[in-house]
Amino acid sequence: MISYEELNRQNDRITELSNVLITLLKDRSMCTNSACCEIFSTFVEQVKDHLDVIDKNLYGDLLSHADGEVKNVVDNFMSGSQEIRRITNRYIKDWCPNMSADSLSVANHERFYADTEKMFALILERIQDESEKLYPLVRKLRGDMEYAA
């Protein structure tokens, strides 16, 4: 079982890490800082883990719900998860080909930072949508205010 409290904790942590990283990575010299790279690696792993938890625990019975609007919301969240994974994988391929290294691969810092802002904005928008749309829908349909699944 996964509680809404745990899902919100995961979202809070991802938000905190993105806020720290967007500030650090604005400075070109931070891209070669091993501590910054560790934070970035943690961020990527936590986003992946959170999406996995959502995918495995929240969608199942909602996909077969009789209400077409419910199914549509779930389909949108599922396709959003796929899009975030695709963008994150592309970002890692472009900027972090060796995630275990102590630096990011940044030849063009301006483009790197623009890509970083876009990726973080997408993830933060997803977190907001989960809190405002997905979790309330699941609460309403399952009638459980404590556990999402």
Secondary structure, 3 states (H helix, E strand, C coil): CCEHHHHHHHHHHHHHHHHHHHHHCCCHHHHHCHHHHHHHHHHHHHHHHHHHHHHHHCCHHHHCCCCHHHHHHHHHHHHHHHHHHHHHHHHHHHHCCCCCCCCCCCCCHHHHHHHHHHHHHHHHHHHHHHHHHHHHHHHHHHCCCCECC
